[in-house]
Structure formats: structure tokens, C-alpha cells
Amino acid sequence: MGRQDAGALRDQVKVLKLAESAMKILITGSSGLVGTALTAALVGDGHTVVRLVRSGSGTRKPDGKRGGTRAQGTAANVIEVAWNPNTCDLEGEPFGAEQEKVEGADAVVNLAGASIAGESWTEERKAVLRSSRVHITRELVCALEKLRARPRTLVSASAIGYYGNRGDEVLTEESKPGGDFLARLAQEWEAEAVKAETLRMRVVRTRFGIILAKHGGALPQMMRPFKFGAGGRIGSGQQWMSWITLADTVGIIRFALANRAITGTLNVVAPSPVRNAEFVRELGRAMHRPAMLPAPAFALKFALGEMAEALLLASQRVLPSRLQQLGYKFSHADLPSALRAVLSA
């Protein structure tokens, strides 16, 4: 990063202030854990959010037509637009009513993707996981290409699964990718997002770690055995876990939107990864429950197969090197305070 970029990023932008300029931001995956929280934050900052909703799955107007309506219970500056990711078209004729609603957008945040842990990894499920990330990102870039006034920025989700199972190796944005299913999936996912650079867009790839939230994501599933006094380490407990709170996840996306000098990859993780044994110990302490019953690796592999290897037993010691260089200030940098904040929310 040059001196000019460093100067532009010296002070962290905590919010996108309406006084500076209200933005129009397109979001895919806006109904998910991160998308819901991000939409609320951006609306609170005074920006207009355009939710790109796949045709047939969006809310409807009172007259029964899809798209173009604000989400139920949200502010008037949330707009829904139907699009067909199978044809990369917005619903209706090119440059029709739906197309006009996205023209002139300042940025796009791509959060689309089916749940990695939602079902067993059959070949059919793997195809769904790939399509919901790789295919939809490809078609999103295709749809953006058709706009007369294109956004200048694309912030596109990825995951630290990019690195694969790496033991005790310290991983930064410069580390090489792994070779398992999740690593290959992340590489393909990111490759489609990078194609937006040919449209003269700034592309930021956000590799999410384990997102901690009380109401969604992985944490409620982790908490379930503790509620019955059956919590404990997974396998050996020596595998590294790289985590991030939902609040910081949203904060980092807003940081990337606000700072036009940021491009490339960001590891969206807290600066203090921990081993699984420490994670479950701190989780048990935060819940006032014991963490004494381990889950044997062989039992997990038998029950979940490849998914257990990739999601529960893999070790990823990931650091947010670029975010630290850019001066991002984490709201929750250590696990004990993060868990207290999340569970008290």
C-alpha cells in the first residue's frame, strides 16, 4: 500500500455519514444473518438499500406483483428488486422499471450463499452450495455489466475455508489456498467476483471467519449441548478457531464501503484466534455451564463425514493482517469480552 493510500486510511471510518453523502447500495443475501444486520445498519446511517431478491422468493406488493416494495417492517429507503440469477436479468424487459431502480447505485454487497452446515454434504448438496455462491456471483456480475450507470464498488463474501486445514500455521491474506472442497469452493467464488474489475469496479473480497451471534449462525448450535451440561472440546481440541462478532463483521463491511482505497482480500476475523479447547472453555464460562464432555473425532466423522473434517476438526489460525494495517478498530478483539457482549445482546 502506497503513502497516498495509507494517508487516505489513517483514520477509521466508523459509519458512512449521511452528511457526507447518502449512498444507494445493492445487497444480495440480504435476508441472511449478515445481510439483515447490515441492512439495518446502512438504513440507520441514512443510505438506501436495494435488496436483490431472486424471482419467486421476494415479497409482493399489495397488488400481487413482485419486487419494488420495501421489506415488511423496514424503513421506506429499503427497496426490493426481483432478479433472475439464471439469466442475469432483472425481472421485466431490459432497462424496464426494475432496472431503473438499481441504476446509479454506488456499491454492491454480495452475501448470497446457502448454509454450509445446513445439511449433509451429498453430491447434490455440494452442487447447491457451489451454485448459490459461484453461479450467483457470476450472474450478478453479468447483471451489473448491463447497467448504464454501474456501481463503483463490489464487496463480495468469501470464507476462511479458502485456506483449508493448516494446523498451527499462521495464515494471512497472502497465504496460499488449501485443496479441500471448501477451499476450492472459495477460490471459484472469489474468481467470479474478481471479474467485476473488468467493469472498472473496485472489488473487495471478505473472507469471513466463524461469525458469533446469539440469534443465528454457528454459535446457537455450539451453545445447545452446554444448555444440557454436555458441552466440551471437539476432537483433540487443539484445532484453531478464527472467529468474529456479527457487530464487527458489519463494521468491517461498512469500513470497506467507505474507504475507496481498499481493494483485494480482507480476512474478516478477530486478531485473537483460539484453540477449540479454549473456545469451549470460554463459552462454558460465559454460559455458566461446565465444558467437560468432549465430542470424539471418530464419532463426528462417522455421523457427518467430510463436513465434520472441514467444519469441526480443521485448524485455521487466521489473522486480520490487512485490517490491522489499515487501522480498523475491533469492537471485540478478545474472545471472553466478545462472548459476554454477544450473549448479553
C-alpha positions, 0 to 999 in steps of 0.5 A: 500500500502506497503513502497516498493510500495509507494517508487516505486510511489513517483514520477509521471510518466508523459509519458512512455519514449521511452528511457526507453523502447518502449512498444507494447500495445493492445487497444480495443475501440480504435476508441472511444473518449478515445481510439483515444486520447490515441492512439495518445498519446502512438504513440507520446511517441514512443510505438506501438499500436495494435488496436483490431478491431472486424471482419467486422468493421476494415479497409482493406488493399489495397488488400481487406483483413482485419486487419494488416494495420495501421489506415488511417492517423496514424503513421506506429507503429499503427497496426490493428488486426481483432478479433472475440469477439464471439469466442475469436479468432483472425481472421485466424487459431490459432497462424496464422499471426494475432496472431503473431502480438499481441504476446509479447505485454506488456499491454492491454487497454480495452475501448470497450463499446457502448454509454450509452446515445446513445439511449433509454434504451429498453430491447434490448438496455440494452442487447447491452450495457451489451454485448459490455462491459461484453461479450467483456471483457470476450472474450478478456480475453479468447483471451489473455489466448491463447497467448504464450507470454501474456501481463503483464498488463490489464487496463480495463474501468469501470464507476462511475455508479458502485456506483449508486445514493448516494446523498451527500455521499462521495464515494471512491474506497472502497465504496460499489456498488449501485443496479441500472442497471448501477451499476450492469452493472459495477460490471459484467464488472469489474468481467470479467476483474478481471479474467485476474489475473488468467493469472498472469496479473496485472489488473487495473480497471478505473472507469471513471467519466463524461469525458469533451471534446469539440469534443465528449462525454457528454459535446457537448450535455450539451453545445447545449441548452446554444448555444440557451440561454436555458441552466440551472440546471437539476432537483433540481440541487443539484445532484453531478457531478464527472467529468474529462478532456479527457487530464487527463483521458489519463494521468491517463491511461498512469500513470497506464501503467507505474507504475507496482505497481498499481493494483485494482480500480482507480476512474478516476475523478477530486478531485473537484466534483460539484453540477449540479447547479454549473456545469451549472453555470460554463459552462454558464460562460465559454460559455458566455451564461446565465444558467437560464432555468432549465430542470424539473425532471418530464419532463426528466423522462417522455421523457427518463425514467430510463436513465434520473434517472441514467444519469441526476438526480443521485448524485455521489460525487466521489473522486480520493482517490487512485490517490491522494495517489499515487501522480498523478498530475491533469492537471485540478483539478478545474472545471472553469480552466478545462472548459476554457482549454477544450473549448479553445482546 
